[in-house]
Amino acid sequence: MAKKRPIVLRADPGDAEDFDVGPDAMERAVKSRIVRMARTGLGLSQEEFARRFKVPVGTLRDWEQARVTPPDFAVAYARVIAAMPEKVAEIVDVA
């Protein structure tokens, strides 16, 4: 009989891309969820979000799918994007 891994954070039933998380991956999952929620909250695909906010799409996928832990700056950037998407898009478009 296979041993079940404990679940610390259940997937958000309203987010089809979310997943259950065990204790070993908690920090990575929470940071990944913040990034994904910033994107889905704006109704953008990964490709649209990546293009609009100048994030490599492969990196965004890795962060959202918790293959890689998003660094603190990326989590902060996602929070700013969620709060002021038009302003951020305007600023990164100038650069």
Jmol script that loads the backbone (N, CA, C; Angstrom):
load data "model"
ATOM      1  N   MET A   1       0.832  -1.178   0.000  1.00  0.00           N
ATOM      2  CA  MET A   1       0.000   0.000   0.000  1.00  0.00           C
ATOM      3  C   MET A   1       0.883   1.251   0.000  1.00  0.00           C
ATOM      4  N   ALA A   2       0.619   2.152  -0.913  1.00  0.00           N
ATOM      5  CA  ALA A   2       1.410   3.375  -1.040  1.00  0.00           C
ATOM      6  C   ALA A   2       1.124   4.317   0.122  1.00  0.00           C
ATOM      7  N   LYS A   3       2.167   4.925   0.607  1.00  0.00           N
ATOM      8  CA  LYS A   3       2.037   5.881   1.698  1.00  0.00           C
ATOM      9  C   LYS A   3       1.549   7.210   1.133  1.00  0.00           C
ATOM     10  N   LYS A   4       0.498   7.773   1.713  1.00  0.00           N
ATOM     11  CA  LYS A   4      -0.012   9.067   1.264  1.00  0.00           C
ATOM     12  C   LYS A   4       0.823  10.177   1.868  1.00  0.00           C
ATOM     13  N   ARG A   5       1.145  11.141   1.052  1.00  0.00           N
ATOM     14  CA  ARG A   5       1.913  12.260   1.584  1.00  0.00           C
ATOM     15  C   ARG A   5       0.941  13.248   2.233  1.00  0.00           C
ATOM     16  N   PRO A   6       1.317  13.821   3.363  1.00  0.00           N
ATOM     17  CA  PRO A   6       0.420  14.750   4.052  1.00  0.00           C
ATOM     18  C   PRO A   6       0.217  16.028   3.232  1.00  0.00           C
ATOM     19  N   ILE A   7      -0.975  16.562   3.324  1.00  0.00           N
ATOM     20  CA  ILE A   7      -1.297  17.801   2.619  1.00  0.00           C
ATOM     21  C   ILE A   7      -1.441  18.906   3.651  1.00  0.00           C
ATOM     22  N   VAL A   8      -0.689  19.974   3.457  1.00  0.00           N
ATOM     23  CA  VAL A   8      -0.719  21.105   4.367  1.00  0.00           C
ATOM     24  C   VAL A   8      -1.592  22.211   3.797  1.00  0.00           C
ATOM     25  N   LEU A   9      -1.536  22.386   2.495  1.00  0.00           N
ATOM     26  CA  LEU A   9      -2.296  23.435   1.822  1.00  0.00           C
ATOM     27  C   LEU A   9      -3.079  22.801   0.685  1.00  0.00           C
ATOM     28  N   ARG A  10      -4.376  22.780   0.813  1.00  0.00           N
ATOM     29  CA  ARG A  10      -5.233  22.205  -0.228  1.00  0.00           C
ATOM     30  C   ARG A  10      -5.312  23.150  -1.416  1.00  0.00           C
ATOM     31  N   ALA A  11      -5.492  22.581  -2.586  1.00  0.00           N
ATOM     32  CA  ALA A  11      -5.658  23.369  -3.805  1.00  0.00           C
ATOM     33  C   ALA A  11      -6.897  24.245  -3.685  1.00  0.00           C
ATOM     34  N   ASP A  12      -6.823  25.422  -4.247  1.00  0.00           N
ATOM     35  CA  ASP A  12      -7.969  26.333  -4.296  1.00  0.00           C
ATOM     36  C   ASP A  12      -8.957  25.771  -5.312  1.00  0.00           C
ATOM     37  N   PRO A  13     -10.169  25.391  -4.898  1.00  0.00           N
ATOM     38  CA  PRO A  13     -11.133  24.804  -5.840  1.00  0.00           C
ATOM     39  C   PRO A  13     -11.559  25.765  -6.946  1.00  0.00           C
ATOM     40  N   GLY A  14     -11.361  27.062  -6.739  1.00  0.00           N
ATOM     41  CA  GLY A  14     -11.704  28.042  -7.757  1.00  0.00           C
ATOM     42  C   GLY A  14     -10.587  28.298  -8.757  1.00  0.00           C
ATOM     43  N   ASP A  15      -9.468  27.634  -8.594  1.00  0.00           N
ATOM     44  CA  ASP A  15      -8.301  27.829  -9.461  1.00  0.00           C
ATOM     45  C   ASP A  15      -7.918  26.482 -10.064  1.00  0.00           C
ATOM     46  N   ALA A  16      -8.275  26.275 -11.317  1.00  0.00           N
ATOM     47  CA  ALA A  16      -8.033  24.992 -11.984  1.00  0.00           C
ATOM     48  C   ALA A  16      -6.544  24.642 -12.077  1.00  0.00           C
ATOM     49  N   GLU A  17      -5.663  25.632 -11.963  1.00  0.00           N
ATOM     50  CA  GLU A  17      -4.234  25.394 -12.079  1.00  0.00           C
ATOM     51  C   GLU A  17      -3.558  25.153 -10.727  1.00  0.00           C
ATOM     52  N   ASP A  18      -4.305  25.274  -9.639  1.00  0.00           N
ATOM     53  CA  ASP A  18      -3.724  25.107  -8.316  1.00  0.00           C
ATOM     54  C   ASP A  18      -3.548  23.628  -7.984  1.00  0.00           C
ATOM     55  N   PHE A  19      -2.805  23.329  -6.931  1.00  0.00           N
ATOM     56  CA  PHE A  19      -2.500  21.950  -6.573  1.00  0.00           C
ATOM     57  C   PHE A  19      -2.327  21.838  -5.064  1.00  0.00           C
ATOM     58  N   ASP A  20      -2.559  20.624  -4.525  1.00  0.00           N
ATOM     59  CA  ASP A  20      -2.324  20.363  -3.109  1.00  0.00           C
ATOM     60  C   ASP A  20      -0.827  20.442  -2.824  1.00  0.00           C
ATOM     61  N   VAL A  21      -0.480  20.830  -1.592  1.00  0.00           N
ATOM     62  CA  VAL A  21       0.924  21.004  -1.235  1.00  0.00           C
ATOM     63  C   VAL A  21       1.233  20.277   0.064  1.00  0.00           C
ATOM     64  N   GLY A  22       2.353  19.582   0.054  1.00  0.00           N
ATOM     65  CA  GLY A  22       2.846  18.916   1.258  1.00  0.00           C
ATOM     66  C   GLY A  22       3.763  19.840   2.030  1.00  0.00           C
ATOM     67  N   PRO A  23       4.164  19.438   3.229  1.00  0.00           N
ATOM     68  CA  PRO A  23       4.986  20.307   4.081  1.00  0.00           C
ATOM     69  C   PRO A  23       6.358  20.626   3.491  1.00  0.00           C
ATOM     70  N   ASP A  24       6.896  19.735   2.666  1.00  0.00           N
ATOM     71  CA  ASP A  24       8.221  19.943   2.101  1.00  0.00           C
ATOM     72  C   ASP A  24       8.260  21.047   1.044  1.00  0.00           C
ATOM     73  N   ALA A  25       7.127  21.415   0.510  1.00  0.00           N
ATOM     74  CA  ALA A  25       7.094  22.386  -0.581  1.00  0.00           C
ATOM     75  C   ALA A  25       6.260  23.622  -0.256  1.00  0.00           C
ATOM     76  N   MET A  26       6.011  23.860   1.003  1.00  0.00           N
ATOM     77  CA  MET A  26       5.092  24.923   1.405  1.00  0.00           C
ATOM     78  C   MET A  26       5.522  26.312   0.930  1.00  0.00           C
ATOM     79  N   GLU A  27       6.758  26.703   1.200  1.00  0.00           N
ATOM     80  CA  GLU A  27       7.204  28.054   0.819  1.00  0.00           C
ATOM     81  C   GLU A  27       7.127  28.240  -0.694  1.00  0.00           C
ATOM     82  N   ARG A  28       7.609  27.253  -1.435  1.00  0.00           N
ATOM     83  CA  ARG A  28       7.584  27.331  -2.893  1.00  0.00           C
ATOM     84  C   ARG A  28       6.148  27.444  -3.398  1.00  0.00           C
ATOM     85  N   ALA A  29       5.239  26.675  -2.826  1.00  0.00           N
ATOM     86  CA  ALA A  29       3.848  26.677  -3.267  1.00  0.00           C
ATOM     87  C   ALA A  29       3.165  28.006  -2.987  1.00  0.00           C
ATOM     88  N   VAL A  30       3.407  28.568  -1.826  1.00  0.00           N
ATOM     89  CA  VAL A  30       2.777  29.844  -1.476  1.00  0.00           C
ATOM     90  C   VAL A  30       3.261  30.936  -2.425  1.00  0.00           C
ATOM     91  N   LYS A  31       4.559  30.982  -2.674  1.00  0.00           N
ATOM     92  CA  LYS A  31       5.097  31.993  -3.588  1.00  0.00           C
ATOM     93  C   LYS A  31       4.584  31.769  -5.005  1.00  0.00           C
ATOM     94  N   SER A  32       4.489  30.519  -5.416  1.00  0.00           N
ATOM     95  CA  SER A  32       3.969  30.205  -6.750  1.00  0.00           C
ATOM     96  C   SER A  32       2.524  30.647  -6.892  1.00  0.00           C
ATOM     97  N   ARG A  33       1.757  30.433  -5.840  1.00  0.00           N
ATOM     98  CA  ARG A  33       0.337  30.809  -5.859  1.00  0.00           C
ATOM     99  C   ARG A  33       0.184  32.323  -5.997  1.00  0.00           C
ATOM    100  N   ILE A  34       1.022  33.097  -5.313  1.00  0.00           N
ATOM    101  CA  ILE A  34       0.957  34.563  -5.407  1.00  0.00           C
ATOM    102  C   ILE A  34       1.196  35.013  -6.844  1.00  0.00           C
ATOM    103  N   VAL A  35       2.201  34.440  -7.484  1.00  0.00           N
ATOM    104  CA  VAL A  35       2.505  34.798  -8.878  1.00  0.00           C
ATOM    105  C   VAL A  35       1.345  34.417  -9.788  1.00  0.00           C
ATOM    106  N   ARG A  36       0.843  33.193  -9.645  1.00  0.00           N
ATOM    107  CA  ARG A  36      -0.249  32.724 -10.502  1.00  0.00           C
ATOM    108  C   ARG A  36      -1.524  33.538 -10.299  1.00  0.00           C
ATOM    109  N   MET A  37      -1.821  33.887  -9.043  1.00  0.00           N
ATOM    110  CA  MET A  37      -3.031  34.666  -8.763  1.00  0.00           C
ATOM    111  C   MET A  37      -2.937  36.073  -9.338  1.00  0.00           C
ATOM    112  N   ALA A  38      -1.736  36.644  -9.384  1.00  0.00           N
ATOM    113  CA  ALA A  38      -1.574  37.960 -10.008  1.00  0.00           C
ATOM    114  C   ALA A  38      -1.946  37.878 -11.482  1.00  0.00           C
ATOM    115  N   ARG A  39      -1.497  36.817 -12.140  1.00  0.00           N
ATOM    116  CA  ARG A  39      -1.796  36.652 -13.569  1.00  0.00           C
ATOM    117  C   ARG A  39      -3.260  36.333 -13.812  1.00  0.00           C
ATOM    118  N   THR A  40      -3.776  35.328 -13.106  1.00  0.00           N
ATOM    119  CA  THR A  40      -5.161  34.917 -13.356  1.00  0.00           C
ATOM    120  C   THR A  40      -6.150  35.989 -12.924  1.00  0.00           C
ATOM    121  N   GLY A  41      -5.778  36.775 -11.925  1.00  0.00           N
ATOM    122  CA  GLY A  41      -6.628  37.885 -11.493  1.00  0.00           C
ATOM    123  C   GLY A  41      -6.823  38.926 -12.573  1.00  0.00           C
ATOM    124  N   LEU A  42      -5.868  39.011 -13.466  1.00  0.00           N
ATOM    125  CA  LEU A  42      -5.966  39.952 -14.590  1.00  0.00           C
ATOM    126  C   LEU A  42      -6.577  39.290 -15.820  1.00  0.00           C
ATOM    127  N   GLY A  43      -6.841  37.996 -15.729  1.00  0.00           N
ATOM    128  CA  GLY A  43      -7.442  37.279 -16.848  1.00  0.00           C
ATOM    129  C   GLY A  43      -6.491  37.088 -18.022  1.00  0.00           C
ATOM    130  N   LEU A  44      -5.192  37.034 -17.746  1.00  0.00           N
ATOM    131  CA  LEU A  44      -4.200  36.900 -18.808  1.00  0.00           C
ATOM    132  C   LEU A  44      -3.649  35.478 -18.883  1.00  0.00           C
ATOM    133  N   SER A  45      -3.326  35.046 -20.089  1.00  0.00           N
ATOM    134  CA  SER A  45      -2.627  33.776 -20.262  1.00  0.00           C
ATOM    135  C   SER A  45      -1.183  33.985 -19.804  1.00  0.00           C
ATOM    136  N   GLN A  46      -0.460  32.891 -19.649  1.00  0.00           N
ATOM    137  CA  GLN A  46       0.949  33.023 -19.278  1.00  0.00           C
ATOM    138  C   GLN A  46       1.710  33.812 -20.325  1.00  0.00           C
ATOM    139  N   GLU A  47       1.425  33.547 -21.597  1.00  0.00           N
ATOM    140  CA  GLU A  47       2.120  34.254 -22.680  1.00  0.00           C
ATOM    141  C   GLU A  47       1.814  35.753 -22.653  1.00  0.00           C
ATOM    142  N   GLU A  48       0.538  36.109 -22.438  1.00  0.00           N
ATOM    143  CA  GLU A  48       0.153  37.525 -22.398  1.00  0.00           C
ATOM    144  C   GLU A  48       0.796  38.239 -21.208  1.00  0.00           C
ATOM    145  N   PHE A  49       0.743  37.605 -20.046  1.00  0.00           N
ATOM    146  CA  PHE A  49       1.325  38.185 -18.844  1.00  0.00           C
ATOM    147  C   PHE A  49       2.827  38.379 -19.023  1.00  0.00           C
ATOM    148  N   ALA A  50       3.492  37.346 -19.522  1.00  0.00           N
ATOM    149  CA  ALA A  50       4.942  37.408 -19.720  1.00  0.00           C
ATOM    150  C   ALA A  50       5.322  38.538 -20.674  1.00  0.00           C
ATOM    151  N   ARG A  51       4.608  38.649 -21.764  1.00  0.00           N
ATOM    152  CA  ARG A  51       4.905  39.698 -22.745  1.00  0.00           C
ATOM    153  C   ARG A  51       4.635  41.088 -22.164  1.00  0.00           C
ATOM    154  N   ARG A  52       3.495  41.240 -21.509  1.00  0.00           N
ATOM    155  CA  ARG A  52       3.096  42.549 -20.997  1.00  0.00           C
ATOM    156  C   ARG A  52       4.019  43.053 -19.897  1.00  0.00           C
ATOM    157  N   PHE A  53       4.482  42.133 -19.026  1.00  0.00           N
ATOM    158  CA  PHE A  53       5.265  42.557 -17.870  1.00  0.00           C
ATOM    159  C   PHE A  53       6.739  42.162 -17.944  1.00  0.00           C
ATOM    160  N   LYS A  54       7.167  41.778 -19.151  1.00  0.00           N
ATOM    161  CA  LYS A  54       8.594  41.519 -19.423  1.00  0.00           C
ATOM    162  C   LYS A  54       9.195  40.424 -18.533  1.00  0.00           C
ATOM    163  N   VAL A  55       8.499  39.296 -18.453  1.00  0.00           N
ATOM    164  CA  VAL A  55       8.974  38.133 -17.707  1.00  0.00           C
ATOM    165  C   VAL A  55       9.139  36.993 -18.712  1.00  0.00           C
ATOM    166  N   PRO A  56      10.259  36.315 -18.747  1.00  0.00           N
ATOM    167  CA  PRO A  56      10.381  35.182 -19.673  1.00  0.00           C
ATOM    168  C   PRO A  56       9.283  34.148 -19.393  1.00  0.00           C
ATOM    169  N   VAL A  57       8.573  33.740 -20.437  1.00  0.00           N
ATOM    170  CA  VAL A  57       7.428  32.847 -20.247  1.00  0.00           C
ATOM    171  C   VAL A  57       7.831  31.518 -19.622  1.00  0.00           C
ATOM    172  N   GLY A  58       8.980  30.986 -19.954  1.00  0.00           N
ATOM    173  CA  GLY A  58       9.449  29.742 -19.346  1.00  0.00           C
ATOM    174  C   GLY A  58       9.690  29.901 -17.852  1.00  0.00           C
ATOM    175  N   THR A  59      10.232  31.034 -17.467  1.00  0.00           N
ATOM    176  CA  THR A  59      10.456  31.325 -16.048  1.00  0.00           C
ATOM    177  C   THR A  59       9.128  31.443 -15.319  1.00  0.00           C
ATOM    178  N   LEU A  60       8.184  32.149 -15.924  1.00  0.00           N
ATOM    179  CA  LEU A  60       6.852  32.289 -15.326  1.00  0.00           C
ATOM    180  C   LEU A  60       6.205  30.917 -15.130  1.00  0.00           C
ATOM    181  N   ARG A  61       6.291  30.063 -16.126  1.00  0.00           N
ATOM    182  CA  ARG A  61       5.729  28.705 -16.009  1.00  0.00           C
ATOM    183  C   ARG A  61       6.388  27.933 -14.871  1.00  0.00           C
ATOM    184  N   ASP A  62       7.708  28.003 -14.793  1.00  0.00           N
ATOM    185  CA  ASP A  62       8.425  27.308 -13.725  1.00  0.00           C
ATOM    186  C   ASP A  62       7.984  27.808 -12.347  1.00  0.00           C
ATOM    187  N   TRP A  63       7.823  29.118 -12.203  1.00  0.00           N
ATOM    188  CA  TRP A  63       7.372  29.677 -10.934  1.00  0.00           C
ATOM    189  C   TRP A  63       5.958  29.223 -10.610  1.00  0.00           C
ATOM    190  N   GLU A  64       5.047  29.366 -11.572  1.00  0.00           N
ATOM    191  CA  GLU A  64       3.641  29.040 -11.324  1.00  0.00           C
ATOM    192  C   GLU A  64       3.420  27.561 -11.039  1.00  0.00           C
ATOM    193  N   GLN A  65       4.186  26.712 -11.668  1.00  0.00           N
ATOM    194  CA  GLN A  65       4.022  25.271 -11.479  1.00  0.00           C
ATOM    195  C   GLN A  65       4.905  24.753 -10.344  1.00  0.00           C
ATOM    196  N   ALA A  66       5.542  25.675  -9.638  1.00  0.00           N
ATOM    197  CA  ALA A  66       6.373  25.378  -8.465  1.00  0.00           C
ATOM    198  C   ALA A  66       7.528  24.439  -8.781  1.00  0.00           C
ATOM    199  N   ARG A  67       8.003  24.472 -10.018  1.00  0.00           N
ATOM    200  CA  ARG A  67       9.220  23.721 -10.339  1.00  0.00           C
ATOM    201  C   ARG A  67      10.428  24.440  -9.775  1.00  0.00           C
ATOM    202  N   VAL A  68      10.301  25.771  -9.695  1.00  0.00           N
ATOM    203  CA  VAL A  68      11.348  26.634  -9.154  1.00  0.00           C
ATOM    204  C   VAL A  68      10.670  27.607  -8.193  1.00  0.00           C
ATOM    205  N   THR A  69      11.305  27.870  -7.068  1.00  0.00           N
ATOM    206  CA  THR A  69      10.746  28.839  -6.119  1.00  0.00           C
ATOM    207  C   THR A  69      10.945  30.245  -6.660  1.00  0.00           C
ATOM    208  N   PRO A  70       9.849  31.008  -6.822  1.00  0.00           N
ATOM    209  CA  PRO A  70      10.024  32.385  -7.264  1.00  0.00           C
ATOM    210  C   PRO A  70      10.838  33.166  -6.238  1.00  0.00           C
ATOM    211  N   PRO A  71      11.846  33.918  -6.686  1.00  0.00           N
ATOM    212  CA  PRO A  71      12.618  34.718  -5.732  1.00  0.00           C
ATOM    213  C   PRO A  71      11.746  35.823  -5.133  1.00  0.00           C
ATOM    214  N   ASP A  72      12.184  36.347  -4.010  1.00  0.00           N
ATOM    215  CA  ASP A  72      11.390  37.373  -3.319  1.00  0.00           C
ATOM    216  C   ASP A  72      11.071  38.565  -4.211  1.00  0.00           C
ATOM    217  N   PHE A  73      12.008  38.990  -5.049  1.00  0.00           N
ATOM    218  CA  PHE A  73      11.739  40.136  -5.920  1.00  0.00           C
ATOM    219  C   PHE A  73      10.599  39.831  -6.891  1.00  0.00           C
ATOM    220  N   ALA A  74      10.507  38.587  -7.353  1.00  0.00           N
ATOM    221  CA  ALA A  74       9.441  38.212  -8.289  1.00  0.00           C
ATOM    222  C   ALA A  74       8.083  38.210  -7.600  1.00  0.00           C
ATOM    223  N   VAL A  75       8.060  37.766  -6.355  1.00  0.00           N
ATOM    224  CA  VAL A  75       6.818  37.787  -5.582  1.00  0.00           C
ATOM    225  C   VAL A  75       6.393  39.235  -5.351  1.00  0.00           C
ATOM    226  N   ALA A  76       7.337  40.088  -5.011  1.00  0.00           N
ATOM    227  CA  ALA A  76       7.025  41.509  -4.814  1.00  0.00           C
ATOM    228  C   ALA A  76       6.533  42.134  -6.117  1.00  0.00           C
ATOM    229  N   TYR A  77       7.182  41.821  -7.224  1.00  0.00           N
ATOM    230  CA  TYR A  77       6.771  42.338  -8.537  1.00  0.00           C
ATOM    231  C   TYR A  77       5.348  41.875  -8.858  1.00  0.00           C
ATOM    232  N   ALA A  78       5.040  40.612  -8.596  1.00  0.00           N
ATOM    233  CA  ALA A  78       3.688  40.090  -8.850  1.00  0.00           C
ATOM    234  C   ALA A  78       2.653  40.833  -8.016  1.00  0.00           C
ATOM    235  N   ARG A  79       2.994  41.138  -6.780  1.00  0.00           N
ATOM    236  CA  ARG A  79       2.057  41.883  -5.919  1.00  0.00           C
ATOM    237  C   ARG A  79       1.831  43.306  -6.434  1.00  0.00           C
ATOM    238  N   VAL A  80       2.885  43.944  -6.908  1.00  0.00           N
ATOM    239  CA  VAL A  80       2.748  45.294  -7.465  1.00  0.00           C
ATOM    240  C   VAL A  80       1.918  45.234  -8.749  1.00  0.00           C
ATOM    241  N   ILE A  81       2.178  44.255  -9.578  1.00  0.00           N
ATOM    242  CA  ILE A  81       1.391  44.092 -10.812  1.00  0.00           C
ATOM    243  C   ILE A  81      -0.081  43.915 -10.475  1.00  0.00           C
ATOM    244  N   ALA A  82      -0.386  43.068  -9.496  1.00  0.00           N
ATOM    245  CA  ALA A  82      -1.778  42.827  -9.113  1.00  0.00           C
ATOM    246  C   ALA A  82      -2.450  44.102  -8.616  1.00  0.00           C
ATOM    247  N   ALA A  83      -1.695  44.948  -7.927  1.00  0.00           N
ATOM    248  CA  ALA A  83      -2.248  46.181  -7.368  1.00  0.00           C
ATOM    249  C   ALA A  83      -2.373  47.301  -8.393  1.00  0.00           C
ATOM    250  N   MET A  84      -1.420  47.380  -9.340  1.00  0.00           N
ATOM    251  CA  MET A  84      -1.389  48.491 -10.296  1.00  0.00           C
ATOM    252  C   MET A  84      -0.988  48.009 -11.687  1.00  0.00           C
ATOM    253  N   PRO A  85      -1.756  47.127 -12.302  1.00  0.00           N
ATOM    254  CA  PRO A  85      -1.326  46.526 -13.572  1.00  0.00           C
ATOM    255  C   PRO A  85      -1.100  47.534 -14.693  1.00  0.00           C
ATOM    256  N   GLU A  86      -1.962  48.514 -14.805  1.00  0.00           N
ATOM    257  CA  GLU A  86      -1.812  49.482 -15.902  1.00  0.00           C
ATOM    258  C   GLU A  86      -0.561  50.339 -15.725  1.00  0.00           C
ATOM    259  N   LYS A  87      -0.310  50.771 -14.511  1.00  0.00           N
ATOM    260  CA  LYS A  87       0.868  51.590 -14.232  1.00  0.00           C
ATOM    261  C   LYS A  87       2.157  50.802 -14.486  1.00  0.00           C
ATOM    262  N   VAL A  88       2.194  49.553 -14.031  1.00  0.00           N
ATOM    263  CA  VAL A  88       3.382  48.723 -14.259  1.00  0.00           C
ATOM    264  C   VAL A  88       3.587  48.502 -15.752  1.00  0.00           C
ATOM    265  N   ALA A  89       2.532  48.197 -16.476  1.00  0.00           N
ATOM    266  CA  ALA A  89       2.648  47.982 -17.915  1.00  0.00           C
ATOM    267  C   ALA A  89       3.161  49.243 -18.607  1.00  0.00           C
ATOM    268  N   GLU A  90       2.683  50.384 -18.163  1.00  0.00           N
ATOM    269  CA  GLU A  90       3.133  51.658 -18.740  1.00  0.00           C
ATOM    270  C   GLU A  90       4.612  51.880 -18.460  1.00  0.00           C
ATOM    271  N   ILE A  91       5.050  51.591 -17.255  1.00  0.00           N
ATOM    272  CA  ILE A  91       6.442  51.802 -16.874  1.00  0.00           C
ATOM    273  C   ILE A  91       7.376  50.852 -17.616  1.00  0.00           C
ATOM    274  N   VAL A  92       7.034  49.572 -17.692  1.00  0.00           N
ATOM    275  CA  VAL A  92       7.920  48.621 -18.367  1.00  0.00           C
ATOM    276  C   VAL A  92       7.910  48.820 -19.877  1.00  0.00           C
ATOM    277  N   ASP A  93       6.867  49.427 -20.398  1.00  0.00           N
ATOM    278  CA  ASP A  93       6.798  49.693 -21.830  1.00  0.00           C
ATOM    279  C   ASP A  93       7.747  50.803 -22.256  1.00  0.00           C
ATOM    280  N   VAL A  94       8.058  51.709 -21.342  1.00  0.00           N
ATOM    281  CA  VAL A  94       8.945  52.828 -21.619  1.00  0.00           C
ATOM    282  C   VAL A  94      10.393  52.361 -21.676  1.00  0.00           C
ATOM    283  N   ALA A  95      10.720  51.390 -20.852  1.00  0.00           N
ATOM    284  CA  ALA A  95      12.112  50.925 -20.740  1.00  0.00           C
ATOM    285  C   ALA A  95      12.621  50.298 -22.004  1.00  0.00           C
TER     286      ALA A  95
END
end "model"
wireframe off; spacefill off
backbone 0.3
color backbone group
